[in-house]
Amino acid sequence: MPPLIRLQGVTKTYDVDGSTVTALDGVDLDIDAGEIFAVIGQSGAGKSTLVRLINGLERVTSGTVVVDGVDISTLPERQVRPIRRRTGMIFQQFNLFASRTVAGNVMYPLKVAGWSKADREKRAAELLDFVGLLDRAHAYPDQLSGGQKQRVGIARALATSPPILLADESTSALDPATTADVLDLLRRVNRELGVTVVVITHEMDVVRAIADRVAVLSAGRIVESGTAFDVFAEPSSDTGRSFVSTALHDRPSPDDLARLRAAHPGRIVIADVIDGAGIGGILSRAANTGVTFELLYGGISSLQQRSFGSLTIELTGSDDPVDAVIAQLRAVTRVEEVAR
């Protein structure tokens, strides 16, 4: 089955004061129906441009954007408009109509689509019940919390039953507890309604909480992609490693490492820990060769029913046996020796 969304060789440039600025540079990206796909990148990486190309608000400079089997990169605006209605959108700042009630906000896209008043009211009630806000149907946005506003935004985005939901930094304005609630709701949208969710974010914790797969965007290019577990456990790009470090905190900082070196005279290694690596067995057998170990730093996390992280370990003993233990560790995982 072909992907629901496919970008091939997509480049997008802008003319800014006579100079060409490249927002996206040769992007290839496939997003499958029914998954939660995250695109992560820092500000200026090209994330917003990517979203606007997927929903047809902007056109590519070169390459193709195919959404649900239709190449929208070559269609005139009048033909893109009905396709755009098949893509729901939620935003960082909610973008609700202050003059409309909660129910009125949800019904607005249905009114534009020509639904009858009775059908609009029925659909709005269904969606507000789904997002847990049926009792606030007659409230106005300024009477809601940030999390409630985003729930209304999700209900509005789902009004016409689009198969795709784009969430552009949709939790960036929320506190951690409210973020978790909104991400749980997006998971329900995906699992119970079968909607493909594309999450645009600069927060790796959001990726860890919700994504099936992830692409890392840097300076307009996809620098790595894979399952959320693979990108967390074994990031292959500098940008990916930087993002992962902000979420895991399982490796010592330079100051921590200096403190550990001063306090521990043995050889210090940092070993990645991935499901089934067998590090425990290697360390437990090390005593038979006169090598002792002490765990100095680290952490193990779980994602997609698998474990990963890193451990900072002091190995104490004669050089040859310690060398042998490090070689055994390197045979099963990535190991960096940081003090000898």
N, C-alpha and C positions, 0 to 999 in steps of 0.2 A: 504494500500500500504506500503510495507517495506521501510525503510529509504534508501536513495541513498548511504550513507556512514554509516557503523556501526562498532564500535570498542567494543569488549566484552572481559573483563578481561585482557586487554593488559598491559603487563609488558615488559620493555626494559632495559636491563642492559649492562654495558660495563666493560671490564677488563682494569683498569688503573694502570699500574705499580704493578700488582699482587693483586690489591684490586678491589672489585666489586662496581661499581657505578651504582645506580638505577636512570635512567632518567624518566621513567614512571612506575607507580606502581598501577596496577589493574584498568586501565582506562576503563570506559564504556561510550560510546558517540554515539548518533544517530543524523545524519544530514539529513534532508528531502530534496527531490528534489525541486528546485525552491526557496529556501530560502537563505537569507544572514545570515550566522552563524559566530559568532566571538568567538575566543578562546583568552582570555586575561590572561596574567601572567607576572611576573617580569622576568628579565634575569636569566636563570638557572632553570626556572620552568619546562622545558621540551617541550616548544612550538615547537622548531625546530625539535626535535625528532619526535613529533607528525606529523608534516608535512611530514617528510621523510618516515614515515610508511604509510601514506595515499597514497603517490604517488609511493610507492614501492621501494624507493631508499635504504631502510633498512628493515630488517626483525624483527619481534617481537621475544622476548625471550620466551614469552608465551602469550596465548590469540589468538584472531582472528581479522583480518581486512577485512571487506567485502566492496567492492566498486562496485556499480551498479550490485549487485547480485553475484559477483565473490569473493571468499575468496582468496585474494592475498597473505595471510601469508604463504601458503603452496606451492605456485607455483614456479617452477624453473624460473630463470631470463628470459629465452627466451619466456616464456609465460606471464610474467609480462610486458615485453616491450610494446606490443601492447595495453595493458590496460593503461599503463602509458601515452600513447599518447592521451588518452581521458581525461587527466587532464592537464589544462594549469597552468602556474606558473609565478608569477611576484615577484620581489625581491626588497629589500631595496636599493641596489646599482645598479639597472637597468640591469646589466649584458648584455649590448648590445655589438655587435661586432664593435669595433672602425673602422675597415677597410672596413666595409660595409655601404652603404647608408641606410637611413631610410627604403626605400622600400626593399633593400636587406636584412635587418634584419627581416622584416616581412615575406619575401619570403623564408628565410632559412629553417624553419621547413617543408614548402611545398616541397622544393627541396629534403629534406631528405625522405619525404613521397612519392616521385616519381611523383609529379604533373608535367605537361607540362609547358613550359615557358609561354605560353599564359595564361594558367589558373592561374599560380602563379601571373602574373602581374595583372590580373583582380581581383583576391582575395585580393591582397595587396592594390589595389586602393580602393576597397570597404571598407576595414577595416580602412585605413588611413582617408578616408572620414568620417567614423563613429566616429573616435577619434579626428577629427578636424585638421588633419595634412597632408592632401592631397597635400597642396602647399609646404610642406617640404620633399616630397618624395625623392628628389635627394640630400638632405643635409646629412651631416655626424653627428654622435652623439656628437662630440665635438663642434658642432655649435648650439646645442640645450640647452634650460634651463632644470633644473631638472624635472619640471612638464612635459615638452615635451618628455623627455627621458622616463618617466614612461608611458606616453600615447603610445609611440612606443612599450614599453614592453607589455602593455595590448593588443595592436593590434597583436603583434607577438604571444602572448599566446593564442589568439583566432583564429589563422590562420586556424587550422584544425577543427574548430567548436567543441571543447571539451564541454561536458556537465557540467564540473566542472572547476572552476578557484580558485586556491589557491593563496592568497595574503599574502606573508610573510613579515610583517613589511613594507609594500609597501609605506607608507607615512612618515616613520620615518626620512627620509633625506630631507623632504620638509618643506617649510614655511607654516604657517596656511592657507593663502589664496590659495596656490597651493594645499595643502592637501584637502581643501574643493572641489576644481575643480576635483581632481582625485577621491574622494569619490562619487561625483555626477556622474562621468563617470561609476564607478563600479555599481552604482544603475541602470544606463541605461543598462549596460550589463546584469544585472539580470532581469530587467523588460521587455526590448525590445527583448532580445535574449534568455531569459529563462534559462540562465546559473546559476547554483548553485554556490554561491560565499562563500568561507571559508576564513575569515579574521583572521590572526594571528597578535596580537598587544599587546603592553604594555600601550596603551593610551586609557583611558576610554572615552575621547571625540570622538574617532573614533567609538567606540561601540555605543555611543549615536547617532551619525550622521547616521549610516548605518545599524546596525544589527537588524534582527528580533528576534533572540535568541542568548544567550551568555553562554559560560561555563567559569568558573574561575578556572585556573590551578595554583596550588601551590605545590612546592616540588614534582612534578610528579603525583599529584592526582587532580581529579576534586573535588573541595571543595563546589561548588554550580553551579547550572545551571537553566535557565529559560528564559522567555521573557526578552528582554532588559529592559522593564518597570519594571518588578518584581525585577530584580537585582538592578536597580537604586533606586527604591522606597523603597524596603525592603530587603537589602542585608542580607544574613543569615550567612555569614562567616566573620571572621576578615579580611581576604584578600579582600573580596568583599567590605566591609565597607571602607577599606583603599583606594581602587581604586576609589570608589564613591566620597569620600571626596576630592580627587584631582581634580575632574571634577566639583563638584557643589559649594563648598565653602559656603554652606548654614547654617553651624553650627559654632558657635564662637570658636576660638582657645582658649587655656588656658589663654593667655594674654588678649584676648578680654573679656573672661568671668570674669577675675579678675577685669578688668576695669568696667564692667557692675555691678558687685556686689558692688563695691565701690560707684558707682553713683546712684544705685537704691536700696532702703531699703526694697522693697516688696519681695514677694516670686517669684523666677524666675524658669520658666519651659521651656523645649524645647519640642515642640509638632511636630510630623511628620504630614505632610499634604498630603493626598492622595485624589484623586477625590471622591467627595461625602461624605467626612468625617463629615461635618456639624460643623466644629470648629467655623465658623463665627457666627452661630446661638447661640451656647453655650456662646460665649463671649459677644454677644450683650444682652443676657438675664441676664448675671451676674450682671448688674447694678441693677436689681430688688432686688437682695439680698445684696446690699451694696458693691459689689466687682467691682473695676475698673481695667482696664487692659491697658498696653502700650506695643506696639511691639518694641522690642529692636534690633532684628537681624533676619536675615533669607533670604530666597529666594524661589521662586516657579518656577519650570521648566516644560516644556511640552515635552512629548515623546510618540510616537505611539498614538497620539490624546487623551492623558490623562495628568493630571497635578499631580505633586508631589514636595516635598521639605520639609522644616522644618521652624518653626517660634520659636524664643526665646521671651518669653512673661513675663512681670512683672505683677503679680496679687497682688493687694493691698486691704486689708480689714481684718475683723476679721477672726480668724483661722477656725472656723467651716464653714462659707460660702465659704472661699477659698478652704478648703478641699472638699467641695461639688462640686465646679467648676472643680477642678482637677479630681475628681472621674468621672464627666460627660465626661471630655476630654478623660480619660483613657478608657471609655466605647466604644469610637469610633476610637481611634488611640493610638499609642505608645507615652508615655509622660515620660520625665525624669525631676525630680525636681533637680535643680542644686544650688539653694540658698534659704535658709529659715530663 
